[in-house]
């Protein structure tokens, strides 16, 4: 590891400004004299707009512009919001109904944007919106995840967005027909609201020649492309920036209608325009996550080896296709469909369903947590029904270390893995031997204790290529320009640390530059646990370019041949010369010699393959049967992230991911009433986990270095969530099993757990 980073637990340098209130987010950097935008949203889930009178609003104090879809079209804006489509089983494309930036004659979910009002102040914009006469004729509302019902889009008969399949259906059925044992379990994966600390927001300014657009997102380059295409501007007429971002989690990775409306308004008015969502508006309009139901079936032979695996899923799309949505529960779910198990016969079928709810798209893990949740819940149920220890059943079916690289049935190539090693480590660390005593002690107090386990694997996603530029400044500092975008993960620390490790440049002299399309030509942004892996790979390439560029220059200065120059990671050396310049000294020397070409070095690099983080989770949950209140009491994680660049940051990512999974499993509960109204549109009604809801999380690194990148590392940003859902759910199910509860689905709110126990007691007589 010495060659590729010293793996030191360096504390985050950006925390100083974040924790002292010095962060600079969208609303902090918006022009003080900018106009304010406010969005009038649909108050009903489904209906036809029969009246929209804007006359009074247009005359209201301070109003500078009111935008409808017709106004955008009249200005030549391409008003369609595009979304990924997948191929159906019959080879046709999935449905692609229009999703207009503002409603066209009909609304399809509560919160759909209809009109944007731009005024001198936010209060004036809100007051003007109150003067808009809007009348909507209600239509039937569809909320369930079954096909059929009143059609939301003519392009999607039966409200089926797509019917997707992968694998060999016939061979899978044959394997089930011949199986000694068959286990089936249907599980729901509940919808969540992302609730990033900083809501979505943006501002735009037109200087007469160029549009300057700033927003809180996960990469500026995709946004620049979208603005160029939708507004009809040449790329060089656009400048997109992202300042500090208070959380993204996938929800901020895609464009939203408000961004295009604000950009158009700024250009049309010749004045800066700003928009910031409030919390309830965010809960209504931000893309949600998860929201699917899956039937998982496992076939076993007499030795309890898995012979086939079959999954049938119904996935909620919401009212429209969001940016990645059709791909999430199909292509991304399938990446880790068979998990860490040696399963070569499989079939996966997914139906996407349109409903009158907000769109569903990527959320931390994007398809991988959903896939592992289904599989690991099914493995736990299989162990229970087959009368075998859950870890023993898993270990019997693990892909063996000697089988790597391993080609999965769904087309992935796992590079390395030693899953037994991690299981051995976690069973000791989690004190499985002491569980029975802890359970008995709780039973004496009238409490129920359950234990749950999960072994996950995930695949990093996103563009495998990235660029890095290193620039030396006259004041002795260095900038590294990166193509990823921090949303709070600590990129400024880890990138500076890594460059310092490779070059000897003191980390405190290194400034990380991100989120500026003028200063960084291209980049893949952040998402899919890609950032540190691809960015450090690019940094290594830039360092190689830099060393190669300085070598002949220093050879001339030292009076030696190029081949005699060596860089030892901190200084240049050559036999017979007492000169040992550092890179900063070499840059200073180049500046004095007029060699400005040596002050900036750039490279792009492409990863040869994906890495596959994996690990084991064990948790214990305690339930009070009198109230249904459940709490996670113990949590242990052993992860294989390969070589760690910064163990402290990796552990922080695991902690955050676990708590997000715990939140979904235990308390986050999106509720719509029968008319499609969101009943959980504030923190009065939607529960997020607090520090008191999470135990101390025991994290251990057990690395098996990846072979697909020179650092030997594996992404870690989503791993905690990928493993947490099934571990917590299996623990709750374990506690409830002794009371006769055979089907327990997230979220395990006190009311739901109490009702499960009550119903089980009633059924038992």
Number of C-alpha atoms within 10 A of each C-alpha: 13 8 10 20 20 17 17 16 16 14 14 15 16 16 15 11 11 14 9 8 9 12 17 15 19 27 20 12 12 21 16 10 12 19 27 25 29 26 24 20 21 22 17 21 27 27 21 16 18 11 13 15 12 18 11 13 22 20 13 16 14 19 22 18 18 21 19 20 21 14 13 19 11 9 12 12 20 16 20 14 20 18 18 15 19 20 16 18 15 9 10 12 15 22 26 18 19 16 18 18 24 28 20 15 14 20 28 27 29 22 25 27 22 23 24 23 27 31 26 17 18 19 13 21 28 19 19 25 25 13 16 18 13 16 13 18 13 15 17 15 22 28 21 13 21 18 19 14 15 14 18 26 19 10 15 17 15 17 26 25 29 26 23 24 21 16 18 15 16 12 14 20 18 12 21 22 12 13 18 15 20 20 17 17 18 17 21 20 22 18 20 23 25 25 21 18 11 21 23 30 21 25 27 31 26 22 13 10 10 16 25 19 27 28 29 28 31 27 30 29 23 18 24 21 15 18 25 17 14 16 19 12 16 13 15 13 14 20 20 22 24 23 22 22 25 22 22 25 24 23 25 27 23 19 18 18 16 22 22 24 27 28 24 24 27 25 21 12 15 15 17 25 29 30 26 22 19 12 18 17 17 21 25 23 22 24 27 26 28 27 21 22 20 22 18 22 23 24 25 21 16 9 10 19 21 25 23 25 26 24 22 17 24 22 27 34 34 25 28 30 26 25 22 20 27 29 21 25 30 26 18 22 21 25 23 28 31 24 22 25 21 21 19 18 25 25 24 22 21 23 26 28 27 32 30 26 29 26 23 29 29 27 26 26 30 26 28 30 30 29 27 27 28 25 30 26 23 23 26 26 21 25 18 14 12 16 10 14 13 19 18 12 20 25 17 16 16 21 23 18 14 10 13 14 14 18 14 21 21 19 12 17 18 26 18 23 29 20 26 18 15 24 21 13 16 24 17 10 16 20 11 12 10 9 15 13 10 13 19 14 14 16 13 9 9 12 17 23 26 26 26 24 27 31 31 31 29 33 25 26 20 16 17 19 18 26 26 27 22 23 19 21 14 11 8 13 16 23 17 23 23 31 28 28 27 24 24 15 22 19 23 21 22 25 24 22 25 23 23 20 22 20 21 17 22 16 20 13 14 23 18 17 18 25 28 22 21 12 13 18 12 19 24 24 25 25 30 24 23 26 29 23 24 26 27 27 24 25 27 22 20 24 20 15 14 22 18 14 16 20 20 17 17 23 19 11 11 19 12 16 13 17 10 13 21 16 18 12 16 17 18 20 20 20 11 10 11 9 14 17 17 19 21 21 13 19 23 21 17 18 17 9 9 10 13 12 10 19 21 18 20 19 18 18 19 16 18 12 15 24 29 27 29 31 29 25 30 29 26 26 25 23 24 18 20 13 12 20 17 23 22 22 18 17 23 22 30 26 29 30 26 25 22 27 28 20 18 16 23 22 23 17 20 25 21 18 24 27 24 22 24 28 24 28 24 26 20 26 22 21 16 14 10 11 17 23 19 21 12 20 19 15 12 7 13 18 17 19 16 9 8 8 16 18 15 13 17 17 19 18 19 20 23 22 23 24 19 18 19 16 21 20 27 30 27 30 28 28 32 30 29 33 33 35 31 33 32 32 28 30 24 31 24 24 22 23 17 11 16 15 19 13 13 19 18 23 23 27 18 20 12 16 27 20 15 23 20 17 14 17 13 9 10 9 6
